[in-house]
Amino acid sequence: MKTLTKRLISFALAAVLVLSTFVFSVSASSAVIEVSVDKESCLQGEKVVATVYFPAAYDKAAALDMELTYDKSKIELVSLEKGVGLVNALESQQNGSVYSEGTKTAGKIVWSLAGSNNYEFRGVFAVVTFKVRQTAVNGQTNIDLKVKSASNSGYVDITSQVTAKGATIEIVRNSANDFVYKLNNDRTGYIITKYNCATVADLTVPSYYEGLPVVGIDSQVFYNHGELVNVHLPEHLTYIGDSAFYACTKLQSVYIPDTVESIGESAFFNCTSLMSIDLPLGLKEIKKSAFYSCYFIEEVEIPFCVTKIGNTAFYNCISLSKVKISKNTTSIGNGAFSMCNANKGVEFTTVEDNTYLKNLVATDYENSTIKIVKDLSLGEVSSVDAKVEYTGAPIAPAVSVTLDNGDSVAEGTDYKVVYVENVRIGTAKIYVVGTNGYGEGYVIDFEIFCEHASVNKTMSQKPTCTTDGVYKCRCNHCGYIFEEVIEAKGHPSGEWVYDKRPTYKATGIKHKVCSVCGKSYELNTVAEKVVPDVDLDGKVNSADALLILQTAVGKEVYIAPQGLFNADPNADSKINSSDALIALQMSVGLI
Protein backbone atom coordinates (compact mmCIF):
# COMPACT_ATOMS: atom_id res chain seq x y z
CA MET A 1 0.00 0.00 0.00
CA LYS A 2 2.85 2.39 0.86
CA THR A 3 4.50 1.71 -2.50
CA LEU A 4 1.18 2.31 -4.30
CA THR A 5 0.72 5.59 -2.42
CA LYS A 6 4.20 6.74 -3.38
CA ARG A 7 3.54 5.81 -7.00
CA LEU A 8 0.27 7.80 -6.94
CA ILE A 9 2.07 10.79 -5.45
CA SER A 10 4.76 10.48 -8.08
CA PHE A 11 2.13 10.22 -10.83
CA ALA A 12 0.25 13.26 -9.52
CA LEU A 13 3.43 15.34 -9.32
CA ALA A 14 4.39 14.22 -12.80
CA ALA A 15 0.92 15.09 -14.14
CA VAL A 16 1.19 18.61 -12.75
CA LEU A 17 4.54 18.96 -14.46
CA VAL A 18 3.07 17.74 -17.76
CA LEU A 19 0.09 20.10 -17.59
CA SER A 20 2.33 23.02 -16.83
CA THR A 21 4.77 22.35 -19.65
CA PHE A 22 2.72 20.22 -22.11
CA VAL A 23 6.03 18.64 -23.10
CA PHE A 24 8.05 15.82 -21.65
CA SER A 25 10.82 13.59 -22.88
CA VAL A 26 10.05 9.89 -23.28
CA SER A 27 13.65 8.93 -23.87
CA ALA A 28 16.14 7.91 -21.23
CA SER A 29 19.70 6.80 -21.47
CA SER A 30 20.67 3.59 -19.70
CA ALA A 31 22.04 3.56 -16.17
CA VAL A 32 24.01 1.01 -14.15
CA ILE A 33 23.81 0.60 -10.38
CA GLU A 34 26.51 -1.62 -8.88
CA VAL A 35 27.38 -3.20 -5.57
CA SER A 36 31.00 -3.45 -4.44
CA VAL A 37 32.27 -5.10 -1.27
CA ASP A 38 35.35 -4.17 0.74
CA LYS A 39 36.49 -7.78 1.09
CA GLU A 40 36.85 -10.59 -1.39
CA SER A 41 36.53 -13.15 1.41
CA CYS A 42 35.23 -12.92 4.93
CA LEU A 43 35.52 -15.06 8.04
CA GLN A 44 32.48 -16.25 9.91
CA GLY A 45 31.71 -13.54 12.45
CA GLU A 46 33.45 -10.75 10.50
CA LYS A 47 31.82 -7.66 8.99
CA VAL A 48 31.70 -6.81 5.30
CA VAL A 49 30.71 -3.43 3.85
CA ALA A 50 28.68 -3.35 0.63
CA THR A 51 28.56 -0.07 -1.28
CA VAL A 52 25.67 0.56 -3.69
CA TYR A 53 26.70 3.21 -6.18
CA PHE A 54 26.19 4.70 -9.63
CA PRO A 55 29.50 4.38 -11.53
CA ALA A 56 28.49 7.30 -13.78
CA ALA A 57 26.22 10.31 -13.30
CA TYR A 58 22.57 9.64 -14.14
CA ASP A 59 19.63 12.04 -14.15
CA LYS A 60 16.82 10.31 -16.05
CA ALA A 61 14.77 8.64 -13.28
CA ALA A 62 12.11 10.36 -11.19
CA ALA A 63 10.67 7.20 -9.61
CA LEU A 64 12.73 4.22 -8.56
CA ASP A 65 11.84 1.02 -6.69
CA MET A 66 14.82 -1.18 -5.93
CA GLU A 67 15.68 -4.06 -3.63
CA LEU A 68 18.87 -5.67 -2.37
CA THR A 69 18.59 -9.31 -1.32
CA TYR A 70 20.98 -11.54 0.58
CA ASP A 71 21.02 -14.98 2.15
CA LYS A 72 19.83 -14.33 5.71
CA SER A 73 21.14 -17.72 6.82
CA LYS A 74 24.69 -16.60 5.98
CA ILE A 75 24.81 -12.85 6.59
CA GLU A 76 22.83 -10.41 8.71
CA LEU A 77 22.28 -6.66 8.42
CA VAL A 78 24.24 -4.49 10.85
CA SER A 79 23.62 -0.96 9.55
CA LEU A 80 22.31 0.97 6.56
CA GLU A 81 23.49 4.49 5.75
CA LYS A 82 22.47 6.88 2.99
CA GLY A 83 25.36 7.52 0.62
CA VAL A 84 26.55 10.98 -0.38
CA GLY A 85 25.13 10.48 -3.88
CA LEU A 86 21.66 9.69 -2.55
CA VAL A 87 21.68 12.64 -0.15
CA ASN A 88 22.62 14.98 -2.99
CA ALA A 89 19.91 13.46 -5.19
CA LEU A 90 17.23 14.01 -2.55
CA GLU A 91 18.35 17.58 -1.99
CA SER A 92 18.20 18.29 -5.73
CA GLN A 93 14.44 17.64 -5.79
CA GLN A 94 13.21 21.21 -5.80
CA ASN A 95 9.50 20.31 -6.09
CA GLY A 96 9.36 17.75 -3.32
CA SER A 97 10.06 14.05 -3.19
CA VAL A 98 9.05 10.86 -1.41
CA TYR A 99 11.71 8.50 -0.08
CA SER A 100 11.64 5.39 2.07
CA GLU A 101 13.84 2.44 2.88
CA GLY A 102 12.73 -0.81 4.42
CA THR A 103 14.81 -3.31 6.40
CA LYS A 104 12.15 -5.14 8.41
CA THR A 105 12.20 -8.25 6.24
CA ALA A 106 15.34 -10.28 6.93
CA GLY A 107 17.21 -10.96 3.72
CA LYS A 108 15.92 -7.90 1.93
CA ILE A 109 16.42 -4.13 1.81
CA VAL A 110 13.98 -2.08 -0.27
CA TRP A 111 14.22 1.50 -1.47
CA SER A 112 11.45 3.59 -2.99
CA LEU A 113 11.82 7.09 -4.43
CA ALA A 114 9.36 9.32 -6.24
CA GLY A 115 9.73 12.95 -7.30
CA SER A 116 8.35 15.51 -9.70
CA ASN A 117 11.63 15.93 -11.58
CA ASN A 118 14.46 13.53 -12.33
CA TYR A 119 16.86 12.71 -9.55
CA GLU A 120 20.53 13.43 -10.16
CA PHE A 121 22.19 10.17 -9.16
CA ARG A 122 25.97 10.06 -8.95
CA GLY A 123 28.38 8.21 -6.68
CA VAL A 124 27.43 6.25 -3.56
CA PHE A 125 23.71 5.49 -3.17
CA ALA A 126 23.91 3.55 0.10
CA VAL A 127 26.45 1.91 2.42
CA VAL A 128 25.31 -1.39 3.93
CA THR A 129 27.26 -3.19 6.64
CA PHE A 130 26.69 -6.92 7.04
CA LYS A 131 28.05 -9.45 9.49
CA VAL A 132 28.74 -13.03 8.45
CA ARG A 133 26.94 -15.40 10.79
CA GLN A 134 29.09 -17.68 12.92
CA THR A 135 27.07 -20.64 11.59
CA ALA A 136 27.32 -19.63 7.91
CA VAL A 137 28.22 -22.43 5.53
CA ASN A 138 31.58 -22.04 3.79
CA GLY A 139 31.56 -20.94 0.18
CA GLN A 140 30.23 -18.10 -1.94
CA THR A 141 27.21 -16.00 -1.12
CA ASN A 142 25.63 -13.34 -3.30
CA ILE A 143 24.42 -9.86 -2.55
CA ASP A 144 21.92 -9.24 -5.34
CA LEU A 145 20.53 -5.92 -6.50
CA LYS A 146 17.34 -5.63 -8.56
CA VAL A 147 15.51 -2.63 -10.03
CA LYS A 148 11.82 -3.49 -9.75
CA SER A 149 10.57 -0.37 -11.52
CA ALA A 150 11.81 2.99 -12.73
CA SER A 151 10.14 5.93 -14.44
CA ASN A 152 11.26 9.27 -15.81
CA SER A 153 9.73 12.64 -15.00
CA GLY A 154 6.98 12.07 -17.57
CA TYR A 155 6.10 8.83 -15.76
CA VAL A 156 7.31 6.75 -18.66
CA ASP A 157 8.42 3.23 -17.69
CA ILE A 158 12.21 2.97 -18.11
CA THR A 159 12.75 -0.11 -15.93
CA SER A 160 14.54 -2.00 -18.67
CA GLN A 161 17.01 0.85 -19.11
CA VAL A 162 18.24 0.76 -15.51
CA THR A 163 20.38 -2.30 -14.76
CA ALA A 164 21.81 -3.53 -11.49
CA LYS A 165 24.88 -5.60 -10.68
CA GLY A 166 25.35 -7.43 -7.41
CA ALA A 167 28.46 -8.72 -5.64
CA THR A 168 29.82 -11.99 -4.32
CA ILE A 169 31.85 -12.75 -1.22
CA GLU A 170 33.61 -15.93 -0.18
CA ILE A 171 32.72 -17.11 3.32
CA VAL A 172 35.67 -18.73 5.04
CA ARG A 173 35.34 -20.97 8.08
CA ASN A 174 36.05 -19.21 11.34
CA SER A 175 39.73 -19.84 11.80
CA ALA A 176 40.17 -17.89 15.03
CA ASN A 177 41.66 -21.02 16.58
CA ASP A 178 43.43 -22.13 13.39
CA PHE A 179 45.68 -19.12 12.81
CA VAL A 180 47.88 -17.00 15.04
CA TYR A 181 48.41 -13.41 13.88
CA LYS A 182 50.75 -10.56 14.70
CA LEU A 183 50.73 -6.94 13.55
CA ASN A 184 53.42 -5.90 11.09
CA ASN A 185 55.88 -3.20 12.12
CA ASP A 186 53.95 -0.25 10.69
CA ARG A 187 50.64 -1.61 12.04
CA THR A 188 48.95 -1.61 8.63
CA GLY A 189 48.38 -5.36 8.32
CA TYR A 190 48.67 -8.76 9.94
CA ILE A 191 51.19 -11.56 9.48
CA ILE A 192 50.16 -15.19 10.00
CA THR A 193 52.68 -16.85 12.32
CA LYS A 194 51.08 -20.25 12.97
CA TYR A 195 48.45 -22.66 11.60
CA ASN A 196 46.87 -25.07 14.11
CA CYS A 197 44.44 -27.10 11.99
CA ALA A 198 45.27 -30.45 10.38
CA THR A 199 41.91 -31.52 8.90
CA VAL A 200 41.22 -29.13 6.01
CA ALA A 201 42.30 -30.16 2.52
CA ASP A 202 41.04 -27.11 0.60
CA LEU A 203 42.13 -24.01 2.48
CA THR A 204 41.33 -20.37 1.78
CA VAL A 205 43.53 -18.14 3.92
CA PRO A 206 41.53 -15.11 5.17
CA SER A 207 42.19 -11.79 3.46
CA TYR A 208 41.53 -9.72 6.61
CA TYR A 209 41.88 -9.98 10.35
CA GLU A 210 40.36 -7.41 12.72
CA GLY A 211 39.75 -5.00 9.86
CA LEU A 212 43.29 -5.06 8.46
CA PRO A 213 44.62 -7.04 5.47
CA VAL A 214 46.71 -10.18 5.87
CA VAL A 215 50.06 -9.19 4.32
CA GLY A 216 52.47 -11.97 5.22
CA ILE A 217 52.87 -15.74 5.72
CA ASP A 218 55.66 -16.26 8.25
CA SER A 219 58.27 -19.02 8.26
CA GLN A 220 57.10 -22.65 8.60
CA VAL A 221 53.42 -21.74 9.02
CA PHE A 222 52.23 -24.75 6.97
CA TYR A 223 55.37 -26.86 7.51
CA ASN A 224 54.69 -30.57 6.88
CA HIS A 225 50.90 -30.14 6.62
CA GLY A 226 50.41 -33.23 4.49
CA GLU A 227 46.61 -32.84 4.47
CA LEU A 228 46.62 -29.69 2.31
CA VAL A 229 45.58 -30.20 -1.31
CA ASN A 230 44.48 -26.80 -2.61
CA VAL A 231 45.43 -23.47 -1.02
CA HIS A 232 44.15 -20.01 -1.91
CA LEU A 233 46.37 -17.25 -0.49
CA PRO A 234 44.80 -13.84 0.23
CA GLU A 235 44.86 -10.75 -1.92
CA HIS A 236 47.17 -8.02 -0.54
CA LEU A 237 49.75 -10.65 0.57
CA THR A 238 53.31 -9.37 0.07
CA TYR A 239 55.57 -12.30 1.05
CA ILE A 240 55.71 -16.04 1.70
CA GLY A 241 58.24 -16.91 4.39
CA ASP A 242 60.98 -19.54 4.55
CA SER A 243 59.74 -23.18 4.56
CA ALA A 244 56.16 -21.90 4.65
CA PHE A 245 54.82 -24.99 2.79
CA TYR A 246 57.81 -27.28 3.34
CA ALA A 247 56.94 -30.95 2.63
CA CYS A 248 53.24 -30.38 1.98
CA THR A 249 53.39 -33.54 -0.11
CA LYS A 250 49.70 -33.62 -1.15
CA LEU A 251 49.56 -29.97 -2.21
CA GLN A 252 48.41 -29.85 -5.85
CA SER A 253 47.62 -26.18 -6.42
CA VAL A 254 48.27 -22.87 -4.74
CA TYR A 255 46.97 -19.46 -5.74
CA ILE A 256 49.51 -16.69 -5.14
CA PRO A 257 48.26 -13.10 -5.64
CA ASP A 258 50.24 -10.72 -7.84
CA THR A 259 51.03 -8.56 -4.78
CA VAL A 260 53.60 -11.09 -3.48
CA GLU A 261 57.16 -9.77 -3.92
CA SER A 262 59.21 -12.52 -2.25
CA ILE A 263 59.02 -16.31 -2.02
CA GLY A 264 61.20 -17.49 0.84
CA GLU A 265 63.90 -20.12 1.10
CA SER A 266 62.52 -23.68 0.78
CA ALA A 267 59.00 -22.23 0.72
CA PHE A 268 57.63 -25.14 -1.37
CA PHE A 269 60.47 -27.60 -0.78
CA ASN A 270 59.44 -31.19 -1.52
CA CYS A 271 55.86 -30.31 -2.48
CA THR A 272 55.97 -33.40 -4.63
CA SER A 273 52.34 -33.24 -5.84
CA LEU A 274 52.33 -29.60 -6.96
CA MET A 275 51.06 -29.71 -10.53
CA SER A 276 51.78 -26.16 -11.70
CA ILE A 277 52.66 -22.72 -10.40
CA ASP A 278 51.66 -19.26 -11.62
CA LEU A 279 54.26 -16.95 -10.15
CA PRO A 280 52.99 -13.50 -9.12
CA LEU A 281 53.76 -10.56 -11.41
CA GLY A 282 55.05 -8.49 -8.49
CA LEU A 283 57.65 -11.10 -7.56
CA LYS A 284 61.20 -9.74 -7.21
CA GLU A 285 63.12 -12.67 -5.73
CA ILE A 286 62.84 -16.46 -5.60
CA LYS A 287 65.04 -17.64 -2.75
CA LYS A 288 67.16 -20.73 -2.30
CA SER A 289 65.44 -24.12 -2.84
CA ALA A 290 62.03 -22.46 -3.07
CA PHE A 291 60.62 -25.18 -5.39
CA TYR A 292 63.14 -27.95 -4.77
CA SER A 293 61.76 -31.37 -5.84
CA CYS A 294 58.37 -30.17 -7.09
CA TYR A 295 58.15 -33.15 -9.43
CA PHE A 296 55.10 -32.35 -11.56
CA ILE A 297 55.68 -28.72 -12.56
CA GLU A 298 56.25 -28.79 -16.33
CA GLU A 299 56.47 -25.08 -17.25
CA VAL A 300 57.35 -21.90 -15.38
CA GLU A 301 57.25 -18.27 -16.44
CA ILE A 302 59.57 -16.17 -14.32
CA PRO A 303 57.95 -12.70 -14.03
CA PHE A 304 60.02 -9.91 -15.57
CA CYS A 305 60.35 -8.14 -12.20
CA VAL A 306 62.39 -11.01 -10.76
CA THR A 307 66.04 -10.01 -10.49
CA LYS A 308 67.37 -12.92 -8.45
CA ILE A 309 66.83 -16.68 -8.31
CA GLY A 310 68.57 -18.47 -5.44
CA ASN A 311 70.66 -21.63 -5.44
CA THR A 312 68.75 -24.86 -6.25
CA ALA A 313 65.50 -22.89 -6.56
CA PHE A 314 63.99 -25.43 -9.00
CA TYR A 315 66.46 -28.25 -8.38
CA ASN A 316 65.15 -31.75 -9.13
CA CYS A 317 61.90 -30.52 -10.69
CA ILE A 318 62.07 -33.61 -12.89
CA SER A 319 59.16 -32.62 -15.18
CA LEU A 320 60.21 -28.99 -15.70
CA SER A 321 61.11 -28.64 -19.36
CA LYS A 322 60.20 -25.06 -20.27
CA VAL A 323 61.16 -21.83 -18.52
CA LYS A 324 60.39 -18.31 -19.76
CA ILE A 325 62.79 -15.88 -18.16
CA SER A 326 63.51 -12.17 -18.36
CA LYS A 327 66.68 -10.29 -19.13
CA ASN A 328 66.09 -8.55 -15.78
CA THR A 329 66.98 -11.78 -13.97
CA THR A 330 70.71 -11.20 -13.67
CA SER A 331 71.47 -13.49 -10.73
CA ILE A 332 70.72 -17.20 -11.01
CA GLY A 333 72.23 -19.32 -8.22
CA ASN A 334 74.10 -22.57 -8.50
CA GLY A 335 71.94 -25.50 -9.51
CA ALA A 336 68.81 -23.39 -9.82
CA PHE A 337 67.61 -25.54 -12.76
CA SER A 338 69.75 -28.62 -12.29
CA MET A 339 68.19 -32.11 -12.51
CA CYS A 340 65.20 -30.61 -14.33
CA ASN A 341 63.42 -32.49 -17.15
CA ALA A 342 64.99 -35.70 -15.85
CA ASN A 343 68.37 -34.01 -16.38
CA LYS A 344 67.73 -33.72 -20.12
CA GLY A 345 67.96 -29.94 -20.12
CA VAL A 346 65.48 -27.08 -20.18
CA GLU A 347 64.18 -24.99 -23.07
CA PHE A 348 64.68 -21.40 -21.89
CA THR A 349 62.64 -18.67 -23.60
CA THR A 350 64.02 -15.14 -23.46
CA VAL A 351 64.87 -12.07 -25.56
CA GLU A 352 67.81 -11.67 -27.92
CA ASP A 353 70.02 -9.47 -25.73
CA ASN A 354 69.87 -11.67 -22.62
CA THR A 355 73.62 -12.31 -22.67
CA TYR A 356 73.67 -13.32 -19.00
CA LEU A 357 71.41 -16.31 -19.64
CA LYS A 358 73.30 -17.28 -22.80
CA ASN A 359 76.59 -17.38 -20.91
CA LEU A 360 75.01 -19.28 -18.02
CA VAL A 361 73.48 -21.94 -20.28
CA ALA A 362 76.76 -22.34 -22.16
CA THR A 363 78.70 -22.99 -18.98
CA ASP A 364 76.26 -24.62 -16.53
CA TYR A 365 73.41 -26.11 -18.57
CA GLU A 366 75.00 -27.68 -21.67
CA ASN A 367 71.94 -29.83 -22.47
CA SER A 368 69.60 -26.83 -22.38
CA THR A 369 68.51 -24.64 -25.30
CA ILE A 370 67.40 -21.03 -25.71
CA LYS A 371 64.34 -19.93 -27.66
CA ILE A 372 64.26 -16.23 -28.65
CA VAL A 373 61.15 -14.04 -28.51
CA LYS A 374 60.76 -10.32 -29.27
CA ASP A 375 61.32 -7.68 -26.60
CA LEU A 376 58.11 -5.84 -25.66
CA SER A 377 60.05 -3.38 -23.49
CA LEU A 378 61.77 -1.82 -26.54
CA GLY A 379 59.10 0.82 -26.86
CA GLU A 380 56.75 2.75 -24.64
CA VAL A 381 53.29 2.48 -23.14
CA SER A 382 50.57 5.12 -23.23
CA SER A 383 50.51 7.43 -20.24
CA VAL A 384 48.24 6.89 -17.24
CA ASP A 385 47.10 9.63 -14.84
CA ALA A 386 49.32 9.63 -11.77
CA LYS A 387 46.33 10.14 -9.46
CA VAL A 388 42.81 8.80 -9.94
CA GLU A 389 39.86 9.41 -7.65
CA TYR A 390 38.28 6.47 -5.83
CA THR A 391 34.98 5.21 -7.27
CA GLY A 392 34.30 2.02 -5.36
CA ALA A 393 34.77 -0.01 -8.53
CA PRO A 394 37.96 -1.42 -10.08
CA ILE A 395 39.90 1.32 -11.87
CA ALA A 396 41.42 0.02 -15.09
CA PRO A 397 42.97 2.77 -17.24
CA ALA A 398 43.44 1.64 -20.83
CA VAL A 399 47.03 1.23 -21.97
CA SER A 400 48.61 0.49 -25.32
CA VAL A 401 52.15 -0.34 -26.43
CA THR A 402 54.12 1.29 -29.23
CA LEU A 403 57.37 -0.42 -30.23
CA ASP A 404 60.39 1.58 -31.35
CA ASN A 405 60.88 -0.56 -34.48
CA GLY A 406 57.36 0.20 -35.69
CA ASP A 407 55.97 -3.31 -35.17
CA SER A 408 52.29 -3.36 -34.32
CA VAL A 409 51.33 -5.22 -31.13
CA ALA A 410 47.88 -5.91 -29.75
CA GLU A 411 46.53 -6.62 -26.27
CA GLY A 412 45.39 -10.21 -25.94
CA THR A 413 47.59 -11.39 -28.79
CA ASP A 414 51.04 -10.04 -28.02
CA TYR A 415 50.65 -8.85 -24.44
CA LYS A 416 48.30 -8.94 -21.49
CA VAL A 417 47.39 -6.15 -19.06
CA VAL A 418 46.93 -7.01 -15.38
CA TYR A 419 45.66 -4.56 -12.73
CA VAL A 420 46.69 -5.04 -9.11
CA GLU A 421 45.29 -3.33 -5.99
CA ASN A 422 43.12 -1.12 -8.19
CA VAL A 423 40.01 -0.79 -6.01
CA ARG A 424 41.06 0.52 -2.60
CA ILE A 425 42.81 3.83 -2.02
CA GLY A 426 46.59 3.57 -2.19
CA THR A 427 49.10 2.62 -4.85
CA ALA A 428 47.74 0.56 -7.72
CA LYS A 429 49.87 -1.19 -10.33
CA ILE A 430 49.43 -2.08 -13.96
CA TYR A 431 51.54 -4.91 -15.38
CA VAL A 432 51.91 -5.04 -19.16
CA VAL A 433 53.34 -8.49 -19.91
CA GLY A 434 54.61 -9.85 -23.21
CA THR A 435 52.92 -13.11 -24.29
CA ASN A 436 53.29 -15.68 -27.05
CA GLY A 437 56.07 -14.33 -29.31
CA TYR A 438 57.00 -11.52 -26.90
CA GLY A 439 58.75 -11.26 -23.55
CA GLU A 440 59.49 -8.56 -20.97
CA GLY A 441 57.03 -5.84 -20.01
CA TYR A 442 56.26 -2.70 -18.02
CA VAL A 443 55.07 -1.71 -14.56
CA ILE A 444 52.93 1.42 -14.24
CA ASP A 445 52.03 2.88 -10.84
CA PHE A 446 49.13 5.20 -10.13
CA GLU A 447 47.57 6.49 -6.95
CA ILE A 448 43.92 5.98 -6.01
CA PHE A 449 42.87 8.80 -3.69
CA CYS A 450 39.81 10.03 -1.85
CA GLU A 451 39.24 13.48 -0.38
CA HIS A 452 37.40 11.94 2.62
CA ALA A 453 34.91 14.81 2.45
CA SER A 454 32.30 12.98 4.55
CA VAL A 455 33.64 11.11 7.56
CA ASN A 456 32.08 9.40 10.56
CA LYS A 457 34.15 9.94 13.70
CA THR A 458 34.18 7.91 16.90
CA MET A 459 36.34 8.96 19.82
CA SER A 460 38.55 6.01 20.71
CA GLN A 461 40.77 7.93 23.14
CA LYS A 462 39.77 11.10 24.95
CA PRO A 463 42.26 13.96 25.06
CA THR A 464 43.56 15.15 28.40
CA CYS A 465 45.25 18.38 29.38
CA THR A 466 48.63 17.01 28.36
CA THR A 467 48.03 14.04 25.97
CA ASP A 468 46.39 13.95 22.55
CA GLY A 469 43.20 12.01 21.95
CA VAL A 470 42.26 9.93 18.90
CA TYR A 471 39.24 9.83 16.61
CA LYS A 472 38.59 6.59 14.74
CA CYS A 473 37.41 7.83 11.34
CA ARG A 474 35.62 6.02 8.52
CA CYS A 475 35.10 7.69 5.17
CA ASN A 476 31.47 7.45 4.03
CA HIS A 477 32.61 7.43 0.40
CA CYS A 478 35.48 4.96 0.21
CA GLY A 479 35.16 3.16 3.55
CA TYR A 480 38.80 3.89 4.43
CA ILE A 481 39.48 3.67 8.17
CA PHE A 482 42.04 6.01 9.66
CA GLU A 483 42.85 7.90 12.84
CA GLU A 484 42.71 11.62 13.49
CA VAL A 485 44.53 13.28 16.37
CA ILE A 486 42.57 15.36 18.86
CA GLU A 487 44.97 17.93 20.24
CA ALA A 488 45.55 18.04 23.99
CA LYS A 489 43.41 20.69 25.66
CA GLY A 490 46.14 22.22 27.77
CA HIS A 491 45.61 23.12 31.42
CA PRO A 492 42.59 25.47 31.44
CA SER A 493 43.28 26.97 34.86
CA GLY A 494 45.35 26.40 37.96
CA GLU A 495 46.33 27.78 41.33
CA TRP A 496 49.85 28.74 42.30
CA VAL A 497 51.47 26.59 44.97
CA TYR A 498 54.66 27.84 46.62
CA ASP A 499 57.52 25.42 47.08
CA LYS A 500 59.50 28.21 48.70
CA ARG A 501 57.69 31.37 49.73
CA PRO A 502 59.29 34.67 48.65
CA THR A 503 60.01 37.44 51.14
CA TYR A 504 60.63 41.15 50.76
CA LYS A 505 64.34 40.22 50.73
CA ALA A 506 64.50 37.13 48.47
CA THR A 507 62.64 35.46 45.61
CA GLY A 508 60.87 32.11 46.05
CA ILE A 509 59.85 29.12 43.89
CA LYS A 510 56.30 28.20 42.83
CA HIS A 511 54.31 25.92 40.48
CA LYS A 512 50.71 25.56 39.31
CA VAL A 513 48.26 22.74 39.97
CA CYS A 514 45.64 22.14 37.24
CA SER A 515 42.05 22.42 38.49
CA VAL A 516 40.93 19.76 35.96
CA CYS A 517 43.53 16.97 36.03
CA GLY A 518 45.33 17.84 39.27
CA LYS A 519 48.77 17.68 37.68
CA SER A 520 51.55 20.14 38.47
CA TYR A 521 52.98 22.31 35.72
CA GLU A 522 55.10 25.45 35.24
CA LEU A 523 57.49 23.91 37.73
CA ASN A 524 60.34 25.91 39.37
CA THR A 525 58.82 29.24 38.43
CA VAL A 526 60.53 32.17 40.18
CA ALA A 527 58.24 33.92 42.65
CA GLU A 528 59.15 37.60 42.81
CA LYS A 529 60.02 39.33 46.08
CA VAL A 530 56.99 40.33 48.14
CA VAL A 531 56.08 44.01 48.13
CA PRO A 532 53.66 44.91 50.97
CA ASP A 533 51.20 46.68 48.64
CA VAL A 534 48.13 45.47 50.54
CA ASP A 535 45.49 47.65 48.88
CA LEU A 536 46.93 46.84 45.43
CA ASP A 537 47.15 50.47 44.36
CA GLY A 538 50.67 50.03 43.03
CA LYS A 539 52.25 51.94 45.96
CA VAL A 540 53.58 51.01 49.38
CA ASN A 541 52.63 53.64 51.95
CA SER A 542 51.15 54.20 55.42
CA ALA A 543 47.73 53.03 54.21
CA ASP A 544 49.18 49.58 53.60
CA ALA A 545 50.84 49.60 57.05
CA LEU A 546 47.50 50.53 58.62
CA LEU A 547 45.67 47.67 56.88
CA ILE A 548 48.33 45.25 58.10
CA LEU A 549 47.97 46.50 61.70
CA GLN A 550 44.17 46.33 61.54
CA THR A 551 44.38 42.75 60.30
CA ALA A 552 46.92 41.89 62.99
CA VAL A 553 44.58 43.00 65.80
CA GLY A 554 41.58 41.19 64.30
CA LYS A 555 39.69 44.11 62.88
CA GLU A 556 37.47 43.13 59.97
CA VAL A 557 38.72 44.88 56.84
CA TYR A 558 38.41 43.68 53.24
CA ILE A 559 41.69 42.75 51.65
CA ALA A 560 41.92 40.92 48.32
CA PRO A 561 43.73 37.51 48.35
CA GLN A 562 46.84 38.92 46.69
CA GLY A 563 46.76 41.75 49.20
CA LEU A 564 46.73 39.25 52.07
CA PHE A 565 49.72 37.52 50.51
CA ASN A 566 51.52 40.88 50.31
CA ALA A 567 50.61 41.57 53.94
CA ASP A 568 53.14 38.98 55.11
CA PRO A 569 56.36 40.29 53.48
CA ASN A 570 58.67 38.37 55.85
CA ALA A 571 56.86 35.08 54.97
CA ASP A 572 56.62 33.83 58.56
CA SER A 573 52.93 32.92 58.00
CA LYS A 574 51.80 35.59 60.49
CA ILE A 575 50.43 39.05 59.82
CA ASN A 576 51.59 41.29 62.68
CA SER A 577 53.32 44.53 63.59
CA SER A 578 56.62 43.31 62.11
CA ASP A 579 54.97 43.24 58.69
CA ALA A 580 53.47 46.69 59.27
CA LEU A 581 56.93 48.04 60.22
CA ILE A 582 58.41 46.62 56.99
CA ALA A 583 55.66 48.39 55.04
CA LEU A 584 56.36 51.71 56.84
CA GLN A 585 60.13 51.41 56.32
CA MET A 586 59.63 50.64 52.64
CA SER A 587 57.24 53.56 52.24
CA VAL A 588 59.84 56.06 53.51
CA GLY A 589 62.70 54.46 51.61
CA LEU A 590 64.53 52.83 54.49
CA ILE A 591 64.12 49.44 52.71
PyMOL commands that set and color helices and strands:
alter all, ss='L'
color gray80, all
select helices_A, chain A and resi 2-21+84-91+159-161+341-343+355-364+542-552+561-566+577-587
alter helices_A, ss='H'
color red, helices_A
select strands_A, chain A and resi 31-37+41-43+47-58+63-70+75-82+97-102+108-115+121-132+139-151+162-165+167-172+179-183+190-195+202-204+208-209+212-217+230-232+239-240+253-255+262-263+285-286+299-301+308-309+322-324+331-332+347-351+369-375+379-381+387-389+401-403+415-420+426-434+438-439+441-449+455-461+469-475+481-486+494-500+508-514+520-527
alter strands_A, ss='S'
color yellow, strands_A
deselect
rebuild
show_as cartoon
